[in-house]
Amino acid sequence: MTASALLEPDPERRAALTRAVMAQTGLDRPAIAAFLRDFYGTARRDEVLAPAFAGVADWERHIATITGFWCSVALMTGEYHGRPMQAHAHLALTPGHFARWLEIFERTARAHFTPAGAAHMLEKASRIARSLEMGLVPLDLTKRG
Ligand code: HEM
């Protein structure tokens, strides 16, 4: 048995987990995909975020990638195998970018999902955003105590 086989839940167990989360939250792939279209429709035109999104060459490809990412994160489908940290490394993101991203994400999630669905997505989004921010934004030591 390989190491990854030890770490990955077996397909039946994974499918059962996915069904349980879907039942508890009302989330599913079509709802997540529609939410993401709306979220990126707003985010890419937002005055703070637009410059960082200006280099996206193929939005349909990005929506497909990000739908796989969110189905993996929120529904535990295990389909996303990318490297989010590297994808943002050249963007010079600041705490202001993350704050605005989360604000739009939260507003859009509350408009699309049940309260349980929005809470599930927001819990994941804020955790991942914090870890991306810690990895990507250099610490400003002049602001310490
Ligand atoms: C802070 C503001 C953010 C900006 C401006 C931003 C912008 C971008 C851009 C420009 C790309 C590359 C898209 C392409 O060229 O196709 C990207 C990819 C991606 N972003 Fe963000 N992002 C932000 C925050 C986040 C957060 C908080 C998450 C997760 C919760 C996230 C998840 C991803 C993922 C999964 C990808 C695809 C990586 C891959 O290619 O596998 N981003 N983002």
Boltz pocket constraint, residues with backbone or C-beta under 6 A from the ligand:
constraints:
  - pocket:
      binder: B
      contacts: [[A, 49], [A, 52], [A, 53], [A, 55], [A, 56], [A, 57], [A, 58], [A, 61], [A, 62], [A, 65], [A, 66], [A, 69], [A, 81], [A, 82], [A, 83], [A, 84], [A, 87], [A, 88], [A, 91], [A, 93], [A, 94], [A, 97], [A, 98], [A, 99], [A, 101], [A, 124], [A, 125], [A, 128], [A, 129], [A, 132]]
      max_distance: 6.0
